[in-house]
């Protein structure tokens, strides 16, 4: 029996696609091993969103080549799509598979092994490409299941390489999403996460469809004890309809991840973000007013070209005022081929680091402040992992992390907890 290993870098979509690759290889009779074990086939699903992602992807490829020189090394994902013809690509790669062909990876590998074409198809996905439904036959390690509802982006924010790697928006057919969710619930999963490259644009290529309508269809047609969670949604796509749905149906997690990127209107315009800071402020304050316990997260970037102290202060002050649970901080990374690349990279590494540290300190304070509001309250926690003897961690519907002790194995189960304290970056509680 041939063995294979899969190593994944980057976003949730990449992780979901790797799980699909694993499923396909298992169904063809291959045996899965860990990436640090000898294997006949190494598959590296790469990321290129920053130069650090590129560097990590290259390092993983080189390790795979060194570990088993006779193994078949297959590289796929966004770095393979963008950098396949650059001198930075490591030696020793046997097969490059672009994002358009990733769903056919097991078929391509088997054809290669049988002496078929070694010329990769690295053409960019097009709007006519449709996403195939995925029905798992093997239990995967996660206690939450992910459903990829959409791929692609055509917003072309000035700093972002993703549209060049993923192509235009393609939505999975609503009926296929329903089938996948029903199958996962029947397998015992208690939380289903909708993910995509630009999830808020779901349905723009399907007449009459959007994300709220898809959520309603799933909730109407899939019975069972489960909850749905949405992935990152852009500010202009958090509609009144979506907010109302979150407020009215407790099967949808009260949790929204809404990227900000900057609190400076000047920088937002340079980023081509299509909204201003006042819109973002009003949106989050309105959501918190309608759904008081909702956990909201923001992404923010420091060091975008020409960002000065005034721009950063505006960002810091806006974030300080907002009702946030989580704040994800990124340093600007110039990506060749993007509009921002031509603007240069004039903010020094030291200043980027300084601004990043200030925002991370703010993030920790905001997280603590939000979570401490819930001390003494009863919540439901989906236990995700065991952290020690009789100790578990999991997440509430609004995405607060909770640790608790129990003599029963609670992984994958929903547990009622009374929250008693806050320690470092998570809440602690007792089982009822």
Steps between C-alpha positions, in 0.01 A plus 500: 500500500641838401530761774440874473539805720335840470635823646289814485594866530273800508129562522198296605412440134836333446438285807160394368647422159772291662237299687330436166833389351549263794150361450563438131829318561353287780214400272756386241666269751797712609615508862535837674814566706622806688707757306806420714486130407636329188244496218474403136322826417537839668234760421567859604203737479669841493411859585625826348304770682823650643872462439515309830244252361721455194804438717320246719364321193845473346645369828234228522567395140875475563444290814279259308761464224775434756293259709433254219699572182320221315150616593266678261485865611180675392457874553161666469323809633548872455881513493501230233249707304687831529870406517523182293731657240723699736857410602392501866315169459707228672664217311367148532132566423360223284153635430340845517120516519322837480187599689278427200606134500528450877168315519641244253830454682472126568408439136795712381744323733387154389529601135853629570596174673376306199722702267244759395554869432746679722406843363301684767180688423550822693230703328300723732150387604219661300142592587363196317688263732260359758581362844439131548307373804710317759351214703746369758510127558776523762485680834753782496687623806308824541201522732363780283431424135570753226296541182656698218207692357691727265836564336660798331499878538481789258528795738870560426592683818826673417716291737347158432634225274208263562286587192802424281535158665135403540316652204145643499212415734353151461222389734413144592144411402259547795371144473856366522565708812184360661606144412846553650366650823241224541768236449732661756222531759415133446868418558472664842653844450341763723644810336520572129712793384432662163825612344617653174748742352233774494199344674295818509475491119340156505236480229610796287542248216171320581186694416297588808743362757701654781647389833193566720277306260746209503508497882119498515480215249740286703319569827163419342610178331754346739355380832711415801693642792772712344612858455622692195790744506593742223855586397644843431250741339591839355332809655289585195365144491376492861144585398195580710358165391806316632494690830129426544559131434773482765271676747200276439642147466724364776626220275726758335796590719499856631842563358615718210850550361497834318834622357587866554864530375538867600323770699641772275271602215802604294658156534169323439469688172853400397413143592189517277282386789178680385381612846621751757567484871166657597313231305695228678442660841126536439474143375661340804318723747168419331570126510596512869182696575280242326690192628658600835703182563638463149874436470654708223850480358691741278809475280736797489819564304792715612769650280307543177697730263501863624325414830617771740454557872172683445357211298603253769351712780168508313510122470587452867231737623231342283586150619509619862140616469358192329321211679748232391577153632800430276742709298733341244806711419706466181804683367483622142688273262562623142369254241634530143217555253275694736424873475662567837827342390567806282452725804819370658551377855598817681396411856801348673493154656564656841196728472283213376609296801436786741150564364424130494598462867278792601201348324569154641501648851169670420366171366585321825329771705188496279480121521526503880243778532249320278539160664480627858147624430393137496641390838233324704289425195404163356616424145513205263848396389585268212798307640766484230817359653644335808771713662595271788372227728123565520545853362337635185472816295232614263306800374168663574273602215640855516855358478627541853750227584420312822697242698336258743557172682291185459560130554295418189647529150314804371674554166247580229222549755317810618546555874319744731752705697483771766781749437712565809817680395725639229860387459736656247305444176201283591215451744481224758185332621332211678276238343138516612 
